[in-house]
């Protein structure tokens, strides 16, 4: 199973066996994570692989998901860092699925003051993972997602591969299944927006941007599978166009 295939069967897993994973498998996970190119080349990230006791020592709060392992991402606190972190973590989550391991995003954790981080770095999100207590896969009919017509506007006739990319973005996981992404689609580009919600506090607004990154992870995995070359860009003229109740994030140009 590759990342593209894993995308369509992955589900959030909240119950785990507490068995250890073979060290060579853990090394493979970390090697994969560290080899991933970021969405924004200028942003540096670091990963920490922790066990449950380590998490209790380094983070505040009660862990609603107890797993044998947790992958923590910290990143330079700079423009685009939340989207970039979600983009990377989703690909790692798909890698875990492809290896027969379950995973679950933990978005509301807060590190303690003495949690070790590089200067200028910020904690973003954690991925709990391990062997699932039950089946870690699901079938397509189990998705609880908005229909395509609610999240995408097609401005021209598009090829089947582009529609497949939109489906890949559609099925991405999100905090509280909020699905904040919206797409304006042409034959050679996809403009990505984020749904506004004026009632969300700062933390939940941050989660929306992580969710957009997760969605982009799916989109880029699909593009690679379909042999579509992608350039990530920000178009100033799009920002000035009114798209009701949504913020423009970025565009994908397809070649």
N, C-alpha and C positions, 0 to 999 in steps of 0.2 A: 504494500500500500504506500503510495506517495502522498505528498501534502495535499494535492488537489483531490485525490480520492478521499483522504481523511476529512476534508472539509465537509463533505456531504453526509458523513456518518457520525461526526463528533457530537457529543452532548456534554453538558455540565455534569460532573460527577461529584457528589457530596459525601459519599460514604466509601471508606477505604480500608483495605487490609493494612495492618501496620508492619507488614514484613519489609525487610530491607531489600533494596534493589541491587543487583550485581554492580560492582564498582565499575566495570567496563561500560555498562549501560549508562551510568551516571556521567562518566567521562565523555561518552558520546553525546549526551545531552548538552553538557557544557561546551564541548567543542563546536557543536552545531550553533548554539547561542552566540558564542564569541565570533563565529565566522559570518554571521548575518550582516549584510550591508544595511545601514540605517536608511530611513526614508530621506533624512537630511544629513548629508555627509559630514557637516560641521559639528554635529552633536555627538558627544562621547557618552557612552553608557557603561555601567558596570553591573554585573550579576553576582548575587550571593546565594549559594545553595545552603539552606538551613534545615535542621530537623525540628520537630515539635518543641523540644526543650529549649532549643536556641530561639525559637520564635517567642516563647513565653518569657524568655529573658530579655529580648530586644524590643518587644512590641507591647503596647498597652491594649487592654480589652480582652474579652473572652472570645476564643476561637470557635466560631460556629461550624467550621469544617476542620476536623482533625485528620491529618494526613501524615504519612511518614516523611514527606519532603515538601519544601517550599522554595520556590525560586523567586528571589526578590530583585527588582530592577531599580537602580538609582541612576540619575542622569544629570548632566549639566542643566542648570536652571536657566534656560534660554528659550527664545521664541520657537514654538513648535515641539517642545520636549514632550508634552503629553501625547500628542498624536504619534510622535516617533516611538514612544514607549509602547503604546498599544499595538502599533504596526509590528514591532519586533516580537512582543509577547504572544500575539496570535499565531505567528509562524512557529514559535516554540511549542505552543499548545497543539498545533496540528502535527508537529513532529512527534510529540508524546502519543497522540492518538494513533499515528502510523506505527508506533512501536508497541501498541497494545496497552498503553497506560492511560488512566483517566486524569482529568485536570479540572480545576475550578478557579476562577478569578476571585480574589479577595480584595475588594476595592475600598473598604472603610477602615483599614488598619492605620494606626499611627505609631511610628517608631519612637522609642524613648530617646531622651536627650543625648544619652551616651552611645546611641547606635552609630557604629563607625561608618563614616562617609567621607569621600574626598571633599576638600574645600570647594564651595560653589556648586555642590551637587545637591539633589533633592530626591527623596524617596517618592516613587510613583505608585506602584501596584505590585501585588504578589500573586503568584500562580501556585496553588496547592496541587500536588500530584502524587501518584502512586498506583498500585494495583487496585482496581475497583472491587468493592465488595460484591457488586452485581455487574451486569453487562454494561460496558462503557460505550456501546454504539447504539444508534437509533436509525430508523428508516425515515424517508423523506416525508411521509404522511404525518409524522409526529412533530414536525416543525410548527411552532406557534409564531408566525410572522405575518406582517401586513402583506397584502397582495401587491404585486409589482405596480399596479396602477395607482396605488396610494403613495408610493415612494419615488416614482420615476416619471418624468415627462420626456417623451421621445419627440424631438424636434425635426427628425428626418427618418427616412427608412434606414435601418441599421442591419448589419449582417448578424447571422446566428451567433457567431463568436462573441459579439458585443452584448447580445442578450444574455448569453451564458455568464459573462462577467457580472452583469447586473444581478443575476440570480445568485451568484457567489457572494456579492455584497449583501444582498437581501438576507441571507441565512446566517450572517455573522451574529455571534452572541453580543449582548449589551447589558449594561447594568439595569436591573429590574425589567429586562426585556423592553427597554424604552425605544429602541430602534430610531435614534435621532437623525440618521442619514437620509438625505434626499438627493436625487440625481436629476440633472438635465442632460439629456443624451443626444449626441449627434453621431453621424457615421464615423467621425474620426476623433471625437473628444467626449469626455464626460466631465461635467462640472459638478462638484460635490458641495453640498450645503449641509448645515447642521440646524435642526429644528430649534427654535427659541422656546424657552420656558421661563417666564419672568418670576415664577414662584420657587424656582430651585435656589438653594443656598450655594455658597462658594464651592463646597466640596462636590456637590452633585453637578454643578456646572463643569468642574474639572473632569468628572467622570464622563460627561458627554464627549469631550475631546479625546479621551482615551478610547471611548467606543468608536469614534470616527477612525482612529488609528487601527483598531481591530478590524473594522470593515475594510480599510485600505489593505490590510494584510491579506484578506481573502481576495480582493480584487487583483492584487499583484501576483498572488499564487496562481489564480486563474489565467491571467495574462501570460505568465511564463509557460503554463501548460499548453495554452492555445497558440503559442509562438507569436504573440502580439508584443511588439516593442512599445514601451511606455516611457514617456517623459513627464515628470511631475513638474507643474508650473503654477504660478499664481498670476492671474490676469487682472490687472487693475480696472479695466473697463467692466469686468463682471461685477466687481464690488459695488459699483454705482448703480447697477440695475436692480430695481425693486423685485424681490422674490419674497412674497408675503410670509412673514413669521419665520424666516430662515436667514441664517448667516452664511455667506459664501466662505468656503474654506480653501479649496484649491481645485485645480483641473488636471485631468489626465489626458495627454495628447497621445493618440495611437498611430503607429506607423506600420 
